Amino acid sequence: MPSLKPGEVLVRVRAVGINPPDWYLRDGYKMLPPEWQPKVSFPVILGTDVSGVVAAVADDVKGFSVGDEVYSMVRFPSGVAGDSRAYAEYVSVPASEVALKPAGIDHAHAAGAPMSLLTAWQYMIELGHNTRNPLQPHQHEPVPLQGKTVLVNGAAGGVGHFAVQLAKWKGARVIAVAWGKNETFLRDLGADEFIDYTTTKPEDVVRDVDLVVDAVGGPTAGRFLRTLKRGGGTYKARSYSQLREDRRQA
């Protein structure tokens, strides 16, 4: 049982979310160059995203009570070496990293939201910090979306389906690129247009887009440059292995 420190709450975990950093850690961060590999102390408990019920509250914490249903992305990125410890029955969490779970979703859906949703949110809406990601060459710069046209590649994925909803919420016209079976799902989320990438190459039919959110990434991401109007931009997903290859080529 974790012991509470000042400023923390104890959460009885009802569901956990699985994210790429979890399997990077499980694999020993072997895709990273040695100087980038976090120092891991064993034994290790993986995981960052949880949803559950508050079981205890430190004396100095206000705003949470025992029995509250909450969700959290625990100690990220500071806990990438296994200090988040979310794959457990109980986890201690800084109160600043806990939010009340929306009543309209269950624990499983809430646990799947934090990292994916915050990824889309901090790319598109609000940066949330002023520290540049050391694995990427440029600082993220969210842009106003009202009245803009946004193309989301990988629109049915974990980050992509949140990007669709956020862009629509902010008043953008949204073009969703995904597998054909996901068209109804994405239109229900607000997509204005849908492209089935298995039958149509989006770069051949789309022009004058203000923003491309490429939640797939990889070596073919440059094809979306031709869809942009002058002055438009892209947010591109990069895996650790892709970033390592970028670094090697540089």
Kinemage of the C-alpha trace (Angstrom):
@kinemage 1
@onewidth
@group {chain A} dominant
@subgroup {mainchain}
@vectorlist {calphas} color= white
{ca met a 1} P 0.000 0.000 0.000
{ca pro a 2} L 1.543 3.355 -0.993
{ca ser a 3} L 2.104 5.792 1.855
{ca leu a 4} L 0.706 9.274 1.346
{ca lys a 5} L 3.009 12.269 1.223
{ca pro a 6} L 1.849 15.857 1.710
{ca gly a 7} L -0.119 17.076 -1.282
{ca glu a 8} L -1.222 13.602 -2.393
{ca val a 9} L -4.366 11.520 -2.598
{ca leu a 10} L -4.585 7.735 -2.543
{ca val a 11} L -6.617 6.299 -5.417
{ca arg a 12} L -8.109 2.823 -5.468
{ca val a 13} L -7.667 1.958 -9.128
{ca arg a 14} L -10.680 0.726 -11.092
{ca ala a 15} L -9.177 0.916 -14.585
{ca val a 16} L -5.854 1.769 -16.252
{ca gly a 17} L -5.003 3.109 -19.683
{ca ile a 18} L -2.164 1.678 -21.795
{ca asn a 19} L 0.069 4.106 -23.702
{ca pro a 20} L 3.264 3.973 -25.774
{ca pro a 21} L 5.555 5.064 -22.881
{ca asp a 22} L 4.403 1.976 -20.989
{ca trp a 23} L 5.676 -0.450 -23.592
{ca tyr a 24} L 8.802 1.661 -24.195
{ca leu a 25} L 9.609 1.131 -20.512
{ca arg a 26} L 8.663 -2.533 -20.671
{ca asp a 27} L 11.071 -2.917 -23.609
{ca gly a 28} L 13.862 -1.208 -21.664
{ca tyr a 29} L 13.850 1.952 -23.832
{ca lys a 30} L 16.076 0.047 -26.259
{ca met a 31} L 14.922 2.235 -29.148
{ca leu a 32} L 16.616 5.252 -27.536
{ca pro a 33} L 20.329 6.055 -27.703
{ca pro a 34} L 22.056 5.285 -24.394
{ca glu a 35} L 22.357 8.924 -23.346
{ca trp a 36} L 18.569 9.358 -23.661
{ca gln a 37} L 17.583 6.243 -21.726
{ca pro a 38} L 16.004 6.976 -18.322
{ca lys a 39} L 17.690 5.272 -15.382
{ca val a 40} L 15.267 2.622 -14.158
{ca ser a 41} L 15.350 1.259 -10.604
{ca phe a 42} L 13.808 -2.150 -10.042
{ca pro a 43} L 11.302 -3.453 -9.145
{ca val a 44} L 9.198 -1.416 -11.580
{ca ile a 45} L 5.445 -0.847 -11.742
{ca leu a 46} L 4.385 0.429 -15.148
{ca gly a 47} L 1.569 2.753 -16.132
{ca thr a 48} L 0.477 6.383 -15.897
{ca asp a 49} L -3.256 6.643 -16.725
{ca val a 50} L -5.802 5.628 -14.103
{ca ser a 51} L -9.408 6.052 -13.109
{ca gly a 52} L -10.657 5.126 -9.686
{ca val a 53} L -11.986 6.202 -6.304
{ca val a 54} L -10.247 8.342 -3.687
{ca ala a 55} L -9.404 6.116 -0.718
{ca ala a 56} L -7.492 8.644 1.412
{ca val a 57} L -6.454 12.286 1.323
{ca ala a 58} L -3.356 13.926 2.830
{ca asp a 59} L -4.103 16.436 5.575
{ca asp a 60} L -3.048 19.428 3.476
{ca val a 61} L -5.153 18.538 0.405
{ca lys a 62} L -8.326 20.485 -0.243
{ca gly a 63} L -10.942 19.845 -2.902
{ca phe a 64} L -11.022 16.037 -2.791
{ca ser a 65} L -12.774 13.677 -0.406
{ca val a 66} L -12.796 9.947 0.205
{ca gly a 67} L -15.224 8.370 -2.246
{ca asp a 68} L -14.694 10.872 -5.077
{ca glu a 69} L -14.429 9.243 -8.512
{ca val a 70} L -11.320 10.643 -10.189
{ca tyr a 71} L -8.951 10.126 -13.076
{ca ser a 72} L -5.331 11.076 -13.639
{ca met a 73} L -2.149 10.884 -15.682
{ca val a 74} L 0.221 10.111 -12.818
{ca arg a 75} L 3.671 11.717 -12.621
{ca phe a 76} L 4.271 12.145 -16.324
{ca pro a 77} L 6.825 12.794 -17.694
{ca ser a 78} L 8.741 12.724 -14.400
{ca gly a 79} L 7.720 9.103 -13.834
{ca val a 80} L 8.821 7.625 -17.179
{ca ala a 81} L 11.413 5.477 -15.383
{ca gly a 82} L 8.689 3.631 -13.492
{ca asp a 83} L 7.829 6.127 -10.750
{ca ser a 84} L 4.211 6.591 -11.865
{ca arg a 85} L 3.244 3.083 -10.687
{ca ala a 86} L -0.291 3.130 -12.012
{ca tyr a 87} L -0.745 -0.575 -12.843
{ca ala a 88} L -1.697 -1.369 -9.275
{ca glu a 89} L -4.641 -1.733 -6.913
{ca tyr a 90} L -3.758 1.569 -5.231
{ca val a 91} L -1.635 4.501 -6.388
{ca ser a 92} L -0.634 7.706 -4.634
{ca val a 93} L -1.098 10.748 -6.863
{ca pro a 94} L -0.189 14.428 -6.438
{ca ala a 95} L -3.508 16.226 -5.974
{ca ser a 96} L -2.506 18.671 -8.712
{ca glu a 97} L -2.624 15.753 -11.186
{ca val a 98} L -6.097 14.502 -10.236
{ca ala a 99} L -9.454 15.561 -11.681
{ca leu a 100} L -12.999 14.501 -10.905
{ca lys a 101} L -14.180 11.879 -13.375
{ca pro a 102} L -17.042 13.074 -15.565
{ca ala a 103} L -20.227 11.391 -14.409
{ca gly a 104} L -21.234 10.525 -17.968
{ca ile a 105} L -18.398 8.047 -18.601
{ca asp a 106} L -17.318 4.896 -16.807
{ca his a 107} L -13.892 4.166 -15.350
{ca ala a 108} L -12.673 2.255 -18.403
{ca his a 109} L -13.343 5.184 -20.729
{ca ala a 110} L -11.936 7.690 -18.248
{ca ala a 111} L -8.701 5.706 -17.884
{ca gly a 112} L -8.263 5.735 -21.647
{ca ala a 113} L -8.469 9.517 -21.864
{ca pro a 114} L -5.663 11.332 -19.994
{ca met a 115} L -2.531 10.903 -22.107
{ca ser a 116} L -4.309 10.726 -25.476
{ca leu a 117} L -6.549 13.686 -24.713
{ca leu a 118} L -3.762 15.804 -23.234
{ca thr a 119} L -1.612 15.054 -26.284
{ca ala a 120} L -4.298 16.437 -28.581
{ca trp a 121} L -5.122 19.285 -26.191
{ca gln a 122} L -1.526 20.493 -25.835
{ca tyr a 123} L -0.884 20.271 -29.565
{ca met a 124} L -4.067 22.072 -30.556
{ca ile a 125} L -5.504 24.139 -27.704
{ca glu a 126} L -3.145 25.064 -24.891
{ca leu a 127} L 0.519 24.182 -24.523
{ca gly a 128} L 0.339 23.921 -20.748
{ca his a 129} L 4.078 24.490 -20.213
{ca asn a 130} L 7.003 26.338 -21.766
{ca thr a 131} L 9.544 23.514 -21.758
{ca arg a 132} L 10.532 22.293 -25.212
{ca asn a 133} L 10.246 18.563 -25.807
{ca pro a 134} L 13.903 17.417 -26.038
{ca leu a 135} L 12.911 14.741 -28.562
{ca gln a 136} L 11.514 17.241 -31.074
{ca pro a 137} L 13.279 20.098 -32.846
{ca his a 138} L 10.642 22.784 -32.379
{ca gln a 139} L 8.340 24.049 -29.644
{ca his a 140} L 4.661 23.242 -30.179
{ca glu a 141} L 2.621 26.323 -31.038
{ca pro a 142} L -1.170 25.840 -30.822
{ca val a 143} L -3.028 28.026 -33.328
{ca pro a 144} L -6.578 29.452 -33.378
{ca leu a 145} L -8.925 26.974 -35.064
{ca gln a 146} L -12.119 29.002 -35.491
{ca gly a 147} L -13.073 29.011 -39.174
{ca lys a 148} L -10.036 26.937 -40.188
{ca thr a 149} L -9.903 23.643 -42.086
{ca val a 150} L -8.169 20.847 -40.169
{ca leu a 151} L -7.234 17.446 -41.592
{ca val a 152} L -6.711 14.660 -39.045
{ca asn a 153} L -4.828 11.583 -40.225
{ca gly a 154} L -5.398 8.514 -38.063
{ca ala a 155} L -8.643 10.140 -37.003
{ca ala a 156} L -10.092 7.031 -35.344
{ca gly a 157} L -7.057 6.400 -33.153
{ca gly a 158} L -6.450 7.286 -29.527
{ca val a 159} L -5.144 10.809 -30.181
{ca gly a 160} L -6.888 11.273 -33.522
{ca his a 161} L -10.459 10.886 -32.339
{ca phe a 162} L -9.827 13.504 -29.642
{ca ala a 163} L -8.238 15.815 -32.222
{ca val a 164} L -11.396 15.579 -34.334
{ca gln a 165} L -13.597 16.542 -31.387
{ca leu a 166} L -11.369 19.387 -30.201
{ca ala a 167} L -11.057 20.896 -33.679
{ca lys a 168} L -14.813 20.754 -34.168
{ca trp a 169} L -15.422 22.190 -30.680
{ca lys a 170} L -13.173 25.128 -31.575
{ca gly a 171} L -15.112 25.886 -34.749
{ca ala a 172} L -12.992 24.214 -37.408
{ca arg a 173} L -14.099 22.315 -40.497
{ca val a 174} L -12.714 18.821 -39.990
{ca ile a 175} L -11.555 16.324 -42.608
{ca ala a 176} L -11.053 12.886 -41.044
{ca val a 177} L -8.753 10.302 -42.640
{ca ala a 178} L -9.199 6.722 -41.419
{ca trp a 179} L -10.221 3.212 -42.395
{ca gly a 180} L -13.630 3.077 -44.069
{ca lys a 181} L -15.325 1.112 -41.289
{ca asn a 182} L -14.821 4.094 -38.960
{ca glu a 183} L -16.736 6.632 -41.057
{ca thr a 184} L -19.958 6.539 -39.031
{ca phe a 185} L -18.019 6.760 -35.767
{ca leu a 186} L -16.078 9.831 -36.924
{ca arg a 187} L -19.066 11.601 -38.422
{ca asp a 188} L -20.855 11.098 -35.114
{ca leu a 189} L -17.901 12.869 -33.469
{ca gly a 190} L -18.365 15.834 -35.806
{ca ala a 191} L -16.198 15.182 -38.860
{ca asp a 192} L -17.443 17.224 -41.830
{ca glu a 193} L -15.695 15.120 -44.467
{ca phe a 194} L -14.310 11.591 -44.429
{ca ile a 195} L -11.593 9.985 -46.536
{ca asp a 196} L -11.017 6.228 -46.557
{ca tyr a 197} L -7.249 5.953 -46.931
{ca thr a 198} L -7.553 2.396 -48.273
{ca thr a 199} L -9.298 3.664 -51.418
{ca thr a 200} L -8.208 7.306 -51.710
{ca lys a 201} L -4.925 9.074 -51.073
{ca pro a 202} L -5.838 12.219 -49.132
{ca glu a 203} L -2.868 14.114 -50.552
{ca asp a 204} L -4.321 13.640 -54.045
{ca val a 205} L -7.752 15.120 -53.296
{ca val a 206} L -7.305 17.678 -50.514
{ca arg a 207} L -5.940 21.203 -50.914
{ca asp a 208} L -5.854 24.496 -48.972
{ca val a 209} L -5.907 22.964 -45.501
{ca asp a 210} L -4.867 25.245 -42.629
{ca leu a 211} L -3.634 22.502 -40.325
{ca val a 212} L -2.771 18.811 -40.609
{ca val a 213} L -2.723 16.743 -37.433
{ca asp a 214} L -0.880 13.563 -38.422
{ca ala a 215} L -1.487 11.116 -35.591
{ca val a 216} L 0.184 8.319 -37.564
{ca gly a 217} L 3.540 9.854 -38.466
{ca gly a 218} L 6.283 7.798 -40.041
{ca pro a 219} L 8.405 8.327 -43.157
{ca thr a 220} L 5.444 9.189 -45.444
{ca ala a 221} L 4.152 12.083 -43.337
{ca gly a 222} L 5.683 14.618 -45.752
{ca arg a 223} L 3.006 13.790 -48.310
{ca phe a 224} L 0.575 16.027 -46.410
{ca leu a 225} L 2.622 19.130 -47.175
{ca arg a 226} L 0.919 19.372 -50.558
{ca thr a 227} L -2.492 19.587 -48.884
{ca leu a 228} L -1.589 22.776 -47.003
{ca lys a 229} L -2.258 26.329 -48.050
{ca arg a 230} L 0.640 28.760 -47.823
{ca gly a 231} L 1.209 29.540 -44.147
{ca gly a 232} L -0.450 26.319 -42.972
{ca gly a 233} L 1.211 23.856 -40.632
{ca thr a 234} L 1.441 20.285 -39.429
{ca tyr a 235} L 1.558 18.507 -36.102
{ca lys a 236} L 3.211 15.148 -36.685
{ca ala a 237} L 3.382 12.110 -34.449
{ca arg a 238} L 6.906 10.781 -33.919
{ca ser a 239} L 7.779 7.507 -32.254
{ca tyr a 240} L 11.029 7.141 -30.326
{ca ser a 241} L 12.428 4.957 -33.112
{ca gln a 242} L 11.590 7.591 -35.731
{ca leu a 243} L 13.153 10.311 -33.597
{ca arg a 244} L 16.285 8.238 -33.230
{ca glu a 245} L 16.499 7.851 -37.004
{ca asp a 246} L 16.019 11.618 -37.412
{ca arg a 247} L 18.897 12.163 -35.001
{ca arg a 248} L 21.126 9.644 -36.815
{ca gln a 249} L 20.534 11.286 -40.183
{ca ala a 250} L 21.175 14.744 -38.741
